[in-house]
Amino acid sequence: MDASNKKILLNIAYWSMAVLTIVLGILFLIAMPIRQVAMYQRVVYYIWTILLILTMLCDIVATKMQNYKYIVALVIGALAFLCLLVGIIVYAGMNIDLMIPYYALGRFLTVIGFSVVLTIMAIVTSVIGESIIELSVARKGK
């Protein structure tokens, strides 16, 4: 594949993933009160989602500047760890005999599902941004 075509496809993938991650983050903030998620979970996930959205905005800036991607990747890694940790706490708080009851399944899937999907999307967006930078640096070197 031609390098310019590759750059176009990477840019399309990067911008669509970045915008989709931010939009899903906002939908997550809206979905929690609708699903009547517990207040402590709302507070934790509001903070987590706002940090993720700010990190995505920083990732966009870092990709444009072609600098500081390492710091953004570390923050995304920390948010992924926090997602895992809070997911375990939510599971421990909602389970009865190691099973989520039927009446709480919707709330559980809302918080866990959205947070895992947003984490995966943030990681993929960061990797695509790094590929854009590597391609740009390789083209400048020629």
Secondary structure as UniProt FT lines:
FT   HELIX           3..34
FT   TURN            35..36
FT   HELIX           39..65
FT   HELIX           69..94
FT   TURN            97..98
FT   HELIX           102..104
FT   HELIX           105..141
//
